[in-house]
Amino acid sequence: DGPAWVIHERSTMALSGLVGIVLAFAFLRSVRLGLLVISISWLCSALTVALLPVSGTTLNMVLIVMPTLLMTITLSEAIHLVNYWRYAHVTHPENPIKSALETAYMPCVMASLTTAVGLLSLVNSELVPVKQFGLYSSIGCIISLGIILLLLPSLLEMLKLKARPMQEREGTRWTITGTWLATHRRIVYGAHIALFIICVAGLYYFHTE
């Protein structure tokens, strides 16, 4: 019921879609590639939401968050794969899609599976909407993984999309950050283990209603 110009009141999905479009174009710097990754992220959300009526479940105030979550997950992995593909045009110009898949396969699988397991743990909740959210969102993560590893590379090959190849940049802040992390890895390990212990100890004071 909100005004049309107040998009976050009109539709959370519309706002998420708009932000996704802007980010896709900004990171990929290509209208066609941006439209491609946006389309498959929407496809993943639509396929997962379509499971609800098929299984006799109705949308509720918790499940309404699921499409936005899956759109974000799929968009993130799609941008990674497409950037690997662009970089592979420099390192492996004979078959950039194969090279990109070999690079992206394990990170995408691990990211999707760990996210799916985390979401699946919500089925232990006593609240039915939360239980449904965990179940369907974990299924959506697996659907997203299939789309990223199967459909997206196929579309890149079928559509014969062209993109400006990415050159590896030396001396950037990411290189400096990575070098510092590798050099001071024990400090990083120790700090994060200490933070983990503090957070776990804090769970003693955590209560749900």
C-alpha positions in Angstrom: 0.0 0.0 0.0 3.0 2.3 0.2 3.7 5.0 -2.4 5.2 3.8 -5.7 8.4 5.9 -5.1 9.0 4.3 -1.7 10.1 1.0 -3.1 11.1 -0.7 0.2 7.5 -0.3 1.4 6.0 -1.4 -1.9 8.0 -4.6 -2.3 11.1 -6.1 -0.6 11.6 -8.3 -3.7 11.5 -5.2 -6.0 14.1 -3.4 -3.9 16.4 -6.5 -3.8 16.0 -7.0 -7.5 17.0 -3.3 -8.1 20.0 -3.5 -5.9 21.0 -6.8 -7.6 20.8 -5.2 -11.1 22.9 -2.3 -10.0 25.6 -4.5 -8.4 25.6 -6.9 -11.4 26.2 -4.1 -13.9 28.7 -2.4 -11.6 30.9 -5.5 -11.1 30.6 -7.1 -14.5 30.6 -3.8 -16.6 28.5 -5.4 -19.2 24.8 -5.1 -19.9 24.4 -8.5 -21.4 26.3 -10.3 -18.7 24.5 -8.3 -16.1 21.1 -9.3 -17.5 22.3 -12.9 -17.7 23.3 -13.2 -14.0 20.2 -11.3 -12.9 18.0 -13.6 -14.9 19.4 -16.8 -13.5 19.2 -15.4 -9.9 15.5 -14.7 -10.4 15.1 -18.1 -12.0 16.5 -19.8 -8.9 14.1 -17.8 -6.6 11.1 -18.6 -8.9 11.9 -22.3 -9.0 12.2 -22.6 -5.2 9.1 -20.5 -4.5 7.2 -22.8 -7.0 7.9 -25.7 -4.7 5.7 -24.2 -2.1 2.3 -24.7 -3.8 3.5 -28.0 -5.3 4.1 -29.3 -1.7 1.0 -27.8 -0.3 2.8 -25.0 1.6 1.7 -21.4 1.6 3.8 -18.3 1.8 4.2 -16.8 5.2 6.0 -13.8 6.9 9.2 -15.9 7.3 9.2 -17.6 3.9 8.8 -14.2 2.2 12.5 -13.6 3.0 13.6 -16.7 1.1 13.4 -15.4 -2.5 15.7 -12.4 -1.6 18.1 -14.7 0.2 18.4 -17.1 -2.8 18.6 -14.3 -5.3 21.6 -12.9 -3.3 23.3 -16.3 -3.1 22.9 -17.1 -6.8 23.9 -13.6 -7.9 27.1 -13.7 -5.8 28.2 -17.1 -7.2 27.2 -16.1 -10.7 29.4 -13.0 -10.6 32.3 -15.1 -9.3 31.9 -17.6 -12.1 31.6 -14.9 -14.8 34.6 -13.1 -13.6 36.6 -16.4 -13.6 35.4 -16.8 -17.2 36.6 -13.3 -18.1 40.0 -13.9 -16.5 40.3 -17.3 -18.3 40.1 -15.5 -21.7 43.7 -14.3 -20.8 45.0 -17.4 -19.1 43.2 -20.2 -21.1 41.8 -18.6 -24.3 41.3 -22.0 -26.0 38.6 -23.0 -23.5 37.7 -20.3 -21.0 34.5 -21.9 -19.8 36.2 -25.1 -18.8 39.0 -23.2 -17.0 36.4 -21.1 -15.2 34.5 -24.2 -14.1 37.6 -25.9 -12.8 38.4 -22.8 -10.8 34.9 -22.1 -9.5 33.7 -25.7 -8.9 35.0 -26.4 -5.4 34.4 -22.9 -3.9 30.8 -22.9 -5.2 30.2 -26.5 -4.0 31.6 -25.8 -0.6 29.8 -22.4 -0.2 26.4 -23.9 -1.3 26.6 -27.0 0.8 27.7 -25.3 4.0 25.0 -22.7 3.5 22.4 -25.5 2.8 23.5 -27.4 6.0 23.3 -24.3 8.1 19.8 -23.5 6.8 18.7 -27.1 7.2 19.6 -26.9 10.9 16.5 -24.6 11.2 14.2 -27.6 10.8 14.9 -28.3 14.5 12.9 -25.2 15.4 9.6 -25.6 17.1 8.2 -22.8 14.9 6.7 -24.2 11.8 7.4 -21.1 9.6 11.1 -21.2 10.6 11.2 -24.9 10.0 9.7 -24.4 6.5 12.1 -21.6 5.8 15.1 -23.7 6.6 13.9 -26.7 4.5 13.0 -24.8 1.4 15.9 -22.4 1.5 18.4 -25.4 1.8 16.7 -26.9 -1.3 17.0 -23.6 -3.0 20.8 -23.6 -2.3 21.1 -26.9 -4.1 19.0 -25.6 -7.0 21.3 -22.5 -7.1 24.4 -24.7 -7.3 23.0 -26.6 -10.2 22.1 -23.4 -12.1 25.6 -21.9 -11.5 27.5 -25.0 -12.5 25.3 -26.3 -15.3 23.0 -23.6 -16.7 25.2 -20.5 -16.5 28.2 -22.1 -18.4 25.8 -23.5 -21.0 24.3 -20.1 -21.6 27.7 -18.5 -21.8 28.6 -21.0 -24.5 25.2 -20.9 -26.3 24.8 -17.1 -26.4 28.5 -16.6 -27.5 28.7 -13.7 -25.1 31.8 -11.5 -25.4 33.4 -9.7 -22.5 36.4 -7.6 -22.0 39.1 -10.0 -20.6 40.3 -9.3 -17.1 44.0 -8.8 -16.5 45.4 -9.6 -13.1 46.4 -6.4 -11.4 49.6 -6.3 -9.3 50.2 -4.0 -6.4 46.5 -3.5 -5.6 45.2 -3.2 -2.0 44.0 -6.8 -2.2 47.5 -8.0 -3.0 48.9 -6.0 -0.1 46.1 -7.4 2.2 46.7 -11.0 1.0 50.5 -10.7 1.6 49.9 -9.3 5.1 47.5 -12.1 6.0 49.9 -14.8 4.7 52.8 -13.2 6.6 50.9 -12.8 9.9 48.7 -15.9 9.6 49.4 -17.1 13.2 48.2 -13.8 14.6 45.1 -14.1 12.4 44.5 -17.7 13.6 44.9 -16.8 17.2 42.7 -13.7 17.1 39.9 -15.6 15.4 40.1 -18.5 17.8 39.9 -16.1 20.7 36.9 -14.4 19.2 35.3 -17.8 18.6 35.7 -18.8 22.2 34.3 -15.5 23.4 31.3 -15.9 21.1 30.6 -19.5 22.2 30.9 -18.4 25.9 28.3 -15.7 25.2 25.8 -18.3 24.1 25.3 -19.1 27.8 23.4 -15.9 28.1 21.4 -16.4 24.9 17.7 -17.1 25.4 14.9 -17.4 22.9 11.2 -16.7 23.2 
